[in-house]
Amino acid sequence: MRILLVEDDPTVRSYVSKGLKEAGHNVDETENGKDGLFLAVSESYDVIILDRMLPGGIDGLRILETLRSQKNKTPVLILSALADVDERVSGLKAGGDDYVTKPFSFSELLARVEALTRRGQNDNPQTTRLIIGDLELDLLAREVKREGKRIDLQPREFRLLEFLARHAGQVITRTMLLEKVWDYHFDPQTNVIDVHVSRLRQKVDKPFAHTMIHTVRNAGYILRAPDEET
């Protein structure tokens, strides 16, 4: 996931940027409104984290209003020390998708960022085929091929792989998998995910030269094409 971070406080900016990168995301960062606006309108991002109060003559709300006036629908999470209800309301009315006040927990910030990207991203019901590198999923026939070779999956394995494929390149947490693949809205404290991921790897990765399903320590899993391995 590609994220733009616009934050003038160097401590906060470094803290958030470091955490996002450790979670597997690509981050562009800037400290002022002028550069933030330029990047926001000229580049393509999955999410923008935007401070309300910025130097450079352009504040966060102006950036947000400019984006929305240009029909730019990139999800924007507003990050601000302005915690009053009226301030939060004005930020959301200007086009913000979420509002987090300082001080904040990074784990909550990360969860909110990832929740924003799940709202409709790669979940187009019209999509019938997903292709990531040499992996191909036919969503209508419920068939999987890699390097042109058919892979037989159980229904739950297919759902798991489909969810990973729809969010290829993103870190997928256990909570996300429990909610989207198992329909659990709580952690049943079992190893069900580990078991299914292990079985999926035996079929999708083991017979081939390159691994696609990776474990992200203390975070979850990520599916990426072989040519994207680092």
C-alpha positions as CSV (number, residue, x, y, z in Angstrom):
1,M,0.0,0.0,0.0
2,R,1.3,3.5,-0.9
3,I,0.7,6.2,1.7
4,L,1.2,9.9,1.8
5,L,2.0,11.3,5.2
6,V,1.7,15.1,5.6
7,E,2.8,16.0,9.2
8,D,4.9,19.0,10.4
9,D,6.0,17.5,13.7
10,P,9.2,15.7,13.0
11,T,8.8,13.3,16.0
12,V,5.3,12.3,15.0
13,R,6.2,12.1,11.3
14,S,9.2,9.8,12.0
15,Y,7.2,7.6,14.4
16,V,4.3,7.1,12.0
17,S,6.5,6.7,9.0
18,K,8.7,4.1,10.7
19,G,5.7,2.1,11.9
20,L,4.0,2.1,8.5
21,K,7.1,0.9,6.7
22,E,7.6,-1.9,9.3
23,A,4.1,-2.9,8.5
24,G,5.1,-3.3,4.9
25,H,3.8,-0.1,3.4
26,N,5.5,2.4,1.1
27,V,5.5,5.9,2.6
28,D,6.0,9.4,1.0
29,E,6.3,12.1,3.6
30,T,6.4,15.9,3.8
31,E,6.3,18.5,6.5
32,N,4.3,21.3,4.9
33,G,1.0,22.0,3.2
34,K,2.4,23.2,-0.1
35,D,4.4,20.1,-0.8
36,G,1.6,18.0,0.6
37,L,-0.9,19.4,-1.8
38,F,1.5,19.0,-4.8
39,L,2.1,15.3,-4.0
40,A,-1.6,14.6,-3.2
41,V,-2.8,15.9,-6.6
42,S,0.1,14.7,-8.7
43,E,0.7,11.2,-7.4
44,S,-1.5,8.2,-6.8
45,Y,-1.9,7.0,-3.2
46,D,-4.0,4.4,-1.4
47,V,-4.4,6.5,1.7
48,I,-3.4,10.0,2.8
49,I,-2.6,10.8,6.5
50,L,-3.1,14.5,6.8
51,D,-2.3,16.8,9.7
52,R,-4.8,19.6,10.2
53,M,-2.4,22.4,11.1
54,L,0.5,22.8,8.6
55,P,3.1,25.4,7.7
56,G,3.5,26.7,4.2
57,G,0.3,28.7,3.9
58,I,-1.9,25.7,3.1
59,D,-3.5,23.8,6.0
60,G,-4.9,20.3,6.0
61,L,-8.5,21.3,5.3
62,R,-7.5,23.2,2.2
63,I,-5.6,20.2,0.9
64,L,-8.6,18.1,1.5
65,E,-11.1,20.5,0.0
66,T,-8.9,20.8,-3.1
67,L,-8.8,17.0,-3.5
68,R,-12.5,16.6,-3.2
69,S,-13.2,19.5,-5.6
70,Q,-11.1,17.6,-8.2
71,K,-13.1,14.5,-7.6
72,N,-10.1,12.8,-6.1
73,K,-11.6,10.0,-3.9
74,T,-8.4,8.9,-2.2
75,P,-9.2,8.0,1.5
76,V,-8.0,10.7,3.9
77,L,-7.3,10.1,7.6
78,I,-7.0,13.4,9.4
79,L,-4.4,13.5,12.2
80,S,-4.8,16.4,14.6
81,A,-4.3,17.8,18.0
82,L,-7.7,19.6,17.6
83,A,-9.9,17.2,19.5
84,D,-13.1,19.3,19.9
85,V,-16.3,17.8,18.4
86,D,-16.7,20.8,16.2
87,E,-13.2,20.4,14.8
88,R,-13.8,16.7,14.1
89,V,-17.1,17.4,12.4
90,S,-15.5,20.2,10.2
91,G,-12.8,17.8,9.1
92,L,-15.2,15.1,8.2
93,K,-17.5,17.5,6.4
94,A,-14.6,18.8,4.3
95,G,-14.2,15.3,2.9
96,G,-12.2,13.4,5.5
97,D,-12.9,9.7,5.9
98,D,-11.6,9.3,9.4
99,Y,-10.3,11.6,12.2
100,V,-7.6,10.6,14.8
101,T,-6.6,12.9,17.6
102,K,-3.2,13.3,19.1
103,P,-1.9,11.6,21.2
104,F,-2.8,8.3,19.6
105,S,-1.9,4.6,19.6
106,F,0.0,3.6,16.5
107,S,-1.8,0.2,16.4
108,E,-5.1,2.0,16.3
109,L,-3.9,4.4,13.6
110,L,-2.6,1.4,11.5
111,A,-6.0,-0.4,12.0
112,R,-7.9,2.7,10.8
113,V,-5.6,3.2,7.8
114,E,-6.1,-0.4,6.7
115,A,-9.8,-0.2,7.3
116,L,-10.0,2.7,4.9
117,T,-8.3,0.8,2.2
118,R,-10.7,-2.1,2.7
119,R,-13.7,0.1,1.9
120,G,-14.3,-1.0,-1.7
121,Q,-10.7,-1.4,-2.7
122,N,-10.3,-4.4,-5.0
123,D,-13.7,-5.6,-3.9
124,N,-15.5,-4.8,-7.1
125,P,-18.2,-7.4,-7.5
126,Q,-17.7,-7.2,-11.3
127,T,-14.2,-8.6,-11.1
128,T,-14.1,-12.1,-12.4
129,R,-10.4,-12.8,-12.6
130,L,-7.4,-11.9,-10.3
131,I,-3.9,-12.1,-11.6
132,I,-0.8,-11.6,-9.4
133,G,2.4,-12.6,-11.2
134,D,2.1,-16.2,-12.4
135,L,-0.9,-16.8,-10.1
136,E,-4.4,-16.6,-11.6
137,L,-7.8,-16.9,-9.8
138,D,-11.0,-17.4,-11.8
139,L,-13.7,-16.2,-9.5
140,L,-16.6,-17.5,-11.5
141,A,-15.2,-21.0,-12.0
142,R,-13.5,-20.9,-8.6
143,E,-10.3,-22.2,-10.2
144,V,-6.7,-21.4,-9.4
145,K,-3.7,-21.8,-11.7
146,R,0.0,-21.0,-11.2
147,E,2.4,-21.1,-14.1
148,G,-0.6,-22.5,-16.0
149,K,-0.9,-25.5,-13.7
150,R,-4.3,-26.0,-12.0
151,I,-4.3,-26.0,-8.1
152,D,-7.1,-27.8,-6.3
153,L,-8.3,-25.9,-3.3
154,Q,-10.9,-26.5,-0.7
155,P,-13.7,-23.8,-0.5
156,R,-12.1,-22.1,2.6
157,E,-8.7,-22.2,1.1
158,F,-10.0,-20.5,-2.0
159,R,-11.7,-17.8,0.1
160,L,-8.4,-17.2,2.0
161,L,-6.4,-17.0,-1.2
162,E,-9.0,-14.8,-2.9
163,F,-8.8,-12.3,0.1
164,L,-5.0,-12.3,0.0
165,A,-5.1,-11.8,-3.8
166,R,-7.6,-8.9,-3.6
167,H,-5.2,-7.2,-1.3
168,A,-2.0,-8.2,-2.9
169,G,1.0,-6.2,-1.6
170,Q,-0.8,-5.3,1.6
171,V,-0.2,-6.7,5.1
172,I,-3.3,-8.7,6.1
173,T,-3.8,-9.1,9.8
174,R,-5.3,-12.1,11.6
175,T,-8.2,-9.9,12.6
176,M,-8.9,-9.1,9.0
177,L,-8.8,-12.8,8.0
178,L,-11.1,-13.8,10.9
179,E,-13.6,-11.2,9.9
180,K,-13.6,-11.6,6.2
181,V,-12.8,-15.3,5.7
182,W,-14.2,-16.9,8.8
183,D,-16.9,-14.3,9.6
184,Y,-15.6,-14.1,13.2
185,H,-15.9,-10.8,15.0
186,F,-13.8,-12.0,17.8
187,D,-10.6,-14.0,18.2
188,P,-11.6,-17.6,19.1
189,Q,-8.0,-18.2,20.3
190,T,-7.3,-21.1,17.9
191,N,-4.7,-21.8,15.3
192,V,-7.3,-22.1,12.5
193,I,-5.6,-19.4,10.5
194,D,-2.1,-20.8,10.8
195,V,-3.3,-24.2,9.8
196,H,-5.1,-23.0,6.7
197,V,-2.3,-20.7,5.6
198,S,0.1,-23.7,6.0
199,R,-2.1,-25.9,3.8
200,L,-2.4,-23.1,1.3
201,R,1.4,-22.7,1.1
202,Q,1.8,-26.4,0.5
203,K,-0.3,-26.0,-2.6
204,V,0.4,-22.5,-3.9
205,D,4.1,-22.1,-3.0
206,K,5.9,-25.4,-2.2
207,P,5.7,-26.9,-5.8
208,F,7.1,-23.8,-7.3
209,A,10.5,-22.0,-7.3
210,H,9.3,-18.7,-5.7
211,T,7.3,-18.0,-2.6
212,M,4.2,-15.7,-2.8
213,I,2.7,-16.0,0.6
214,H,4.9,-14.4,3.3
215,T,4.6,-14.0,7.0
216,V,5.1,-10.5,8.4
217,R,6.3,-11.0,11.9
218,N,3.9,-9.7,14.6
219,A,1.6,-8.4,11.9
220,G,0.1,-11.0,9.6
221,Y,0.6,-12.2,6.0
222,I,1.2,-10.6,2.6
223,L,0.8,-12.1,-0.9
224,R,3.0,-10.6,-3.6
225,A,4.3,-11.6,-7.0
226,P,7.7,-13.3,-7.2
227,D,9.2,-10.3,-9.0
228,E,8.2,-8.1,-6.1
229,E,10.2,-10.0,-3.5
230,T,12.8,-8.0,-1.6
